Each structure stands twice: as C-alpha cells, then as structure tokens.
Amino acid sequence: MPRIKSNRFEQERLDIKAEIEAAMTKSGNDRQSLSKKTGIPYSTLCVHIKDPDRMTLSELRRIRKVTGLKVMIEAPASEYV
C-alpha cells in the first residue's frame, strides 16, 4: 500500500516532536528524568510529546526551562481558523 503524504499540520506535529526530543537529548534528559524535573506525569508527558497539540502552554514552558528548547510559532493564527 502506498504511503500517504502527511498534511501540513501532521508534519508540524512531527517537527515539534523532533525538536522536543532533540532538546531532551542535548540537555541529557530522557522522558523519565524530564518528567521528574518538570513535574509533568510520565504518561502525560509521553502522550503530549506524541501529540503536541494536547500540550498546555504551562507544560511547554516547563519543558523549555529544563531543556533549553527554543519555541517559535511560524504560521499566522489565521491559517488555523
């Protein structure tokens, strides 16, 4: 069966996941240690890394503080409406 090309939003999710995981690696954290350092339950963290749309701004801030993750939103809000 041919592989279906991911749409723009799916690609953005994959990019965000990759950026979070790269920041975790660079900062020497795995999901378990990041969970402890951020106070985000391990299962929640795993779900939210897999689907970043479910992540709260507070969680993203805590991850950024621990890992040094650079956060940038590229698309104008009107594209999501």
N, C-alpha and C positions, 0 to 999 in steps of 0.2 A: 504494500500500500504506500502511495507517495506521501512524503512528509508535507504537512500543511504549513504554509508560511505563517509565522506568528504576526499578529497585528501590532500596530504601534504601541498600544497600551501594554500588551504582553511583553514586548521587547523592553519597554521601560521598566516593568517589574523585574525582569531578568537582570537588567543593568543595575538596578538598585540592590538586588540581592548580591550580585557580584561585588559591588562596591563595599557593602557591609562586610562581606566575608573577607575581602582583601584588607580592609581596615582592621578586622579582628586578627588576621594573620600577622599583619605588620606590627600590631601592638602586643602580640604574644598571647592573645586570648583565644580560647576555644568557646563554644557555646556555653558550656558549664561554668567556666570562670566569668564570662561576660554576664551570665545570669546572676551570679552571686554579687558581682561588683555593681551592677545596675539596679538590683532588687527586682528585676523582672523575672517572674517564674519561668523555669526552664522550658516547660511545654508551651507557654505563651510566646516566649522568645523564638522558639523553633517555628511555630505557626506564622509569626509575624515576619520572620526572615523569608520564609517561603512565599508569603503573600503580603508584601509591604503595604498594600492598600489598607490593611487592617491595623497597622501600627499607629499608635497615637503620637501626637507631637511631643508629648512628655517622654514617651519611650525613646523616640528618636533623639531627643536632646540628651538623655542619659547615655545612650549608646555612643553618641558623638563625644560626650565628655570623657568616657572611658577609652575609646579607640582613636580619637582624633579624626573621625570621619568628617570629610568635607561634604556639606549638604548644599545642593543647588537645584532649584526648580527651573527648568529650561523653557517649558511651554507656557504661553499665556493661559490664564484661567478660562478664557472664553472657549478654548479648544476642548474643555472637559464638560461643557454645559450641553 
